[in-house]
Amino acid sequence: MALVMTTSGVAAKTIRTGTVTLELTDLTKAVTFAVAMPNANYRLLLERTGNASTVLWVTSKTASGFTLNATIGISETVGYYAIED
């Protein structure tokens, strides 16, 4: 989903939201935005519903997407929110 958030006196920020499904065999998963961000300067918030003891982290951020990494294979759908810096 593509959103633009504005408030009075504050510049608009581009936001992308979505989900990525990890399978037990996935230690990395490429995520591609349906609509690219303006650039690679954005922050990511991950929303977990599964095994909290598994560490997830992001690498390879580009305007088109990012790579989600896991310490061990898990079967879980992870929500993400990308917010332009």
SULJO-V364028 format. One record per residue. SS is DSSP state (h for helix, s for strand, l for the rest). Layout:
# SULJO-V364028
ss=SS
ss=SS
This chain:
# SULJO-V364028
ss=l
ss=s
ss=s
ss=s
ss=s
ss=s
ss=s
ss=l
ss=l
ss=s
ss=s
ss=s
ss=s
ss=s
ss=s
ss=s
ss=s
ss=s
ss=s
ss=s
ss=s
ss=s
ss=l
ss=l
ss=l
ss=l
ss=l
ss=s
ss=s
ss=s
ss=s
ss=s
ss=l
ss=l
ss=l
ss=l
ss=l
ss=l
ss=l
ss=l
ss=l
ss=s
ss=s
ss=s
ss=s
ss=s
ss=s
ss=l
ss=l
ss=l
ss=l
ss=l
ss=l
ss=l
ss=l
ss=s
ss=s
ss=s
ss=s
ss=s
ss=s
ss=s
ss=l
ss=l
ss=s
ss=s
ss=s
ss=s
ss=s
ss=s
ss=l
ss=l
ss=l
ss=l
ss=l
ss=s
ss=s
ss=s
ss=s
ss=s
ss=s
ss=s
ss=s
ss=s
ss=l
